[in-house]
Amino acid sequence: MKKFKSSNIHYQKGVSKFGILMVFIMMISFVTAGLKVAPLYVDHNLITGICEELIENGEAANMTITDIRQRVSNSLRINNVTGFELSSIKLRRENNQPIITIAYERRIELFANLDVVAKFDTELQ
């Protein structure tokens, strides 16, 4: 059995209480930021998914911009998505093919006076 020398004990150091506290604060900050930013991307994926479905099914070829916005509005209402401006959805046609452009930005408050701005610009063919 080995005997420990008292001089070797001071080399055995661990994390201090302050270090644990700082790691804990950083983890909480990242989790909080993630929980606030993630819904922006979930909502955007829902909106683009609706428009992609219209294009893939061929429905968008016969629809007007008002019809597309109405379809998106109904889906957003069902999924309880708020704060999206339907005017950010644009429709143009090239060679009889519909092209839907979704361009907007969302701003959310992260901490106190610190905001996060997410800018989305998607073009679907």
C-alpha positions as CSV (number, residue, x, y, z in Angstrom):
1,M,0.0,0.0,0.0
2,K,1.4,3.4,-1.0
3,K,1.7,6.2,1.5
4,F,0.9,9.7,0.3
5,K,3.3,12.4,1.1
6,S,1.9,15.6,2.3
7,S,3.8,17.5,-0.4
8,N,1.8,15.7,-3.1
9,I,-1.6,16.7,-1.8
10,H,-1.3,20.3,-2.9
11,Y,-0.9,19.2,-6.5
12,Q,-4.3,17.5,-6.4
13,K,-6.7,20.3,-7.2
14,G,-10.2,20.3,-8.5
15,V,-12.7,22.8,-9.8
16,S,-13.5,25.6,-7.5
17,K,-17.0,26.6,-6.5
18,F,-16.6,29.7,-8.6
19,G,-15.6,27.6,-11.6
20,I,-18.6,25.4,-11.2
21,L,-20.8,28.5,-10.9
22,M,-19.4,30.0,-14.1
23,V,-20.0,26.7,-16.0
24,F,-23.5,26.5,-14.7
25,I,-24.3,30.1,-15.7
26,M,-22.9,29.6,-19.2
27,M,-24.9,26.4,-19.6
28,I,-28.1,28.2,-18.5
29,S,-27.4,31.1,-20.9
30,F,-26.9,28.8,-23.9
31,V,-30.1,26.8,-23.1
32,T,-32.1,30.0,-22.7
33,A,-30.8,31.4,-26.0
34,G,-31.6,28.1,-27.7
35,L,-35.1,28.0,-26.4
36,K,-35.8,31.5,-27.6
37,V,-34.2,31.2,-31.0
38,A,-35.3,27.6,-32.0
39,P,-39.0,28.5,-32.5
40,L,-38.0,31.1,-35.2
41,Y,-36.5,28.3,-37.3
42,V,-39.4,25.9,-36.6
43,D,-41.9,28.5,-37.8
44,H,-39.8,29.3,-40.9
45,N,-39.6,25.6,-41.7
46,L,-43.4,25.3,-41.4
47,I,-43.9,28.2,-43.7
48,T,-41.5,27.0,-46.3
49,G,-42.9,23.5,-46.0
50,I,-46.4,24.7,-46.8
51,C,-45.1,26.6,-49.9
52,E,-43.0,23.7,-51.1
53,E,-46.0,21.4,-50.8
54,L,-48.0,23.8,-53.0
55,I,-45.3,23.8,-55.6
56,E,-44.7,20.0,-55.6
57,N,-48.4,19.2,-55.9
58,G,-48.7,21.6,-58.8
59,E,-51.3,23.7,-57.0
60,A,-49.2,26.8,-57.0
61,A,-49.3,27.0,-60.9
62,N,-53.0,27.7,-60.8
63,M,-53.1,29.9,-57.6
64,T,-52.8,33.6,-57.2
65,I,-50.7,35.2,-54.5
66,T,-53.9,35.8,-52.4
67,D,-54.7,32.1,-52.6
68,I,-51.2,31.1,-51.5
69,R,-51.3,33.6,-48.6
70,Q,-54.7,32.4,-47.5
71,R,-53.4,28.8,-47.5
72,V,-50.4,29.8,-45.4
73,S,-52.6,31.8,-43.1
74,N,-54.9,28.9,-42.4
75,S,-52.0,26.6,-41.7
76,L,-50.3,29.1,-39.4
77,R,-53.6,29.6,-37.5
78,I,-53.9,25.9,-37.0
79,N,-50.3,25.6,-35.8
80,N,-50.6,28.7,-33.5
81,V,-47.9,30.7,-35.2
82,T,-48.1,34.4,-34.6
83,G,-46.1,37.5,-35.7
84,F,-45.7,36.5,-39.4
85,E,-46.6,39.1,-42.0
86,L,-48.2,37.4,-45.0
87,S,-47.1,40.3,-47.2
88,S,-43.5,38.9,-47.0
89,I,-44.6,36.0,-49.3
90,K,-44.1,37.0,-53.0
91,L,-45.1,35.1,-56.2
92,R,-43.6,35.4,-59.6
93,R,-43.7,33.2,-62.7
94,E,-40.9,32.4,-65.1
95,N,-41.6,30.1,-68.0
96,N,-45.0,29.3,-66.6
97,Q,-43.3,28.0,-63.4
98,P,-44.3,29.5,-60.1
99,I,-41.5,30.9,-57.9
100,I,-42.4,31.7,-54.3
101,T,-40.1,34.0,-52.4
102,I,-40.3,34.3,-48.6
103,A,-38.2,37.1,-47.2
104,Y,-38.6,38.6,-43.7
105,E,-36.8,39.1,-40.5
106,R,-37.9,38.4,-36.9
107,R,-36.5,40.1,-33.8
108,I,-36.7,38.6,-30.3
109,E,-35.5,39.9,-27.0
110,L,-32.7,37.7,-25.6
111,F,-31.6,39.3,-22.4
112,A,-32.5,42.8,-21.1
113,N,-31.5,45.1,-24.0
114,L,-29.9,42.4,-26.2
115,D,-32.0,41.3,-29.2
116,V,-31.5,38.5,-31.7
117,V,-32.4,39.3,-35.3
118,A,-33.1,36.3,-37.6
119,K,-33.2,37.2,-41.3
120,F,-34.8,34.7,-43.7
121,D,-34.7,34.8,-47.5
122,T,-35.9,31.7,-49.2
123,E,-36.8,31.1,-52.8
124,L,-38.8,28.1,-53.8
125,Q,-39.2,26.7,-57.3
